[in-house]
Amino acid sequence: MKTVSWVIGSLLTAAAGLALAPASAAEAQPYRFDFGPGDKAPGYTQVLPTTVYTPERGYGFEPGTVVTGVDRGGRDPLRGDFITSDRPFFFSVQVPAEGNYRVTVTLGDAQGETTTTIKAELRRLMVERVHTKSGEFATAGFIVNTRTPMIAATDDIPAGEVRLKAPRESIQEGWAWDNRITLEFSNEHPAVCAVEIAGVEVPTIFLLGDSTVCDQSREPFCSWGQMLTRFFKPEVAIANHGESGETYRDSIGRRRLDKILSVMKPGDYLIMQFGHNDQKQVAAGTGGPFTTYKAEIRQHVDAVRRQGGIPVVVSPMERRGFDGNGRIKPSLADYAEASRQAARELQVAFIDLNAMSIPFYEALGPEKSKLAFARTGPDKVDNTHHDNYGAYELAKCIVQGIKDTRLDISKYIVDDFKAFDPAHPDSVESFDVPPSPVVAVEKPFGN
């Protein structure tokens, strides 16, 4: 057996880059990577612990990654060796076009047990805790959506680009907008034997919302949008276009809605949830829940329907705030009611996350509910933004809402999803999604 370790730094190794010719993801040639220092499987590109990502190469481990290559030998070159680490590690592949890609990962160790969790891009949970026994191997498949800020012109939409928030989106959240797929591997003993990536044409569920929906780039903050991916089969893509601090109005002004519409296909979905930041418009005298807020929901719904898409309105979840009797003090009741009214008047599907969040928080109680929200210090709890556990439970609320409203995308929900009652949440003590390695130095925009 050969075992070799390296710390990936700034060392660059010359290699041929990946071809970038196709105009769409579905036209891309599949990429096949054999991980580890053993014999390379035919038709695969070998990935060694020293394979650092460079634009010229087009694939490799992100700088700073600490990995170990293990070769168990044997007759199967694909499963006889693997890459592992005792800390989370990142592997990126440059792709030729934005769109949806099916990723298939082979996991296992011929001589040991393994446990692997996989996230993609900005901490989107794709695969939760795959365990293999010694000599056992497993394949995990999921869909990753990639995008760029550029907006292609259509009959209804002028060309341009999304107005990203710099430096937040251009730097801290850059992986959400670049031309590569980035995978994060973690847990007790991840063992990655192979990765295959192929462009696919599948239905897309677009998400649009604020900091409680968007892909948060850093711990301890997390949103239900980046946990939702775990609950869907690799037959549908989830494309999260939410951003911290924003409103329905911002999604129009910053052209996030235009970006979605420019790539939306008939039958695709847009699930949207705003409210927390829309309250600021009342204070500024430029809006209100039963006036501009409802009108802006209508704008979104009408635009999606023109593209042949299916809109879904979600009410904003409550903030963490209890009265003396251990009950949640409503802070978004008007926006929840306004979104409910808008959905009814427009005859669109409605998921009442506000109503589901209240029994969730109350089931935990004033003290234990802190464990569902981001902790920014020993005695500091962000009562708006959630942590991994809170986001995971709220994602389950959304999935249950999809089932309850009998949306067609219910058929894509994973088989192991069980009916979820927010009044009886999962035990926080048994929650086991490993944190990602990068920690925030500032809280997300919005409140």
HELIX and SHEET records of a PDB file:
HELIX    1   1 ALA A   25  GLU A   27  5                                   3    
HELIX    2   2 ARG A  168  GLN A  172  3                                   5    
HELIX    3   3 GLY A  174  ALA A  176  5                                   3    
HELIX    4   4 TRP A  224  MET A  227  1                                   4    
HELIX    5   5 LEU A  228  PHE A  231  5                                   4    
HELIX    6   6 TYR A  248  GLY A  253  1                                   6    
HELIX    7   7 ARG A  256  VAL A  263  1                                   8    
HELIX    8   8 GLN A  279  ALA A  283  1                                   5    
HELIX    9   9 THR A  292  ARG A  306  1                                  15    
HELIX   10  10 ALA A  333  LEU A  346  1                                  14    
HELIX   11  11 LEU A  353  LYS A  368  1                                  16    
HELIX   12  12 SER A  369  ALA A  372  5                                   4    
HELIX   13  13 ASN A  388  ASP A  404  1                                  17    
HELIX   14  14 ASP A  408  TYR A  412  5                                   5    
HELIX   15  15 VAL A  428  SER A  430  5                                   3    
SHEET    1   A 3 LYS A   2  VAL A   7  0                                        
SHEET    2   A 3 VAL A  66  ASP A  71 -1                                        
SHEET    3   A 3 ASP A  81  THR A  84 -1                                        
SHEET    1   B 5 THR A  45  VAL A  47  0                                        
SHEET    2   B 5 TYR A  31  PHE A  35  1                                        
SHEET    3   B 5 VAL A 192  GLY A 199 -1                                        
SHEET    4   B 5 GLY A  99  GLY A 108 -1                                        
SHEET    5   B 5 PHE A 137  THR A 146 -1                                        
SHEET    1   C 5 TYR A  59  PHE A  61  0                                        
SHEET    2   C 5 PHE A  89  GLN A  94 -1                                        
SHEET    3   C 5 ARG A 180  HIS A 189 -1                                        
SHEET    4   C 5 THR A 114  ALA A 120 -1                                        
SHEET    5   C 5 ARG A 124  THR A 132 -1                                        
SHEET    1   D 2 MET A 150  ILE A 151  0                                        
SHEET    2   D 2 GLY A 160  GLU A 161 -1                                        
SHEET    1   E 5 ALA A 237  ASN A 240  0                                        
SHEET    2   E 5 THR A 204  GLY A 209  1                                        
SHEET    3   E 5 TYR A 269  GLN A 273  1                                        
SHEET    4   E 5 ILE A 310  VAL A 314  1                                        
SHEET    5   E 5 ALA A 349  ILE A 351  1                                        
SHEET    1   F 2 PHE A 373  GLY A 377  0                                        
SHEET    2   F 2 LYS A 380  HIS A 386 -1                                        
END                                                                             
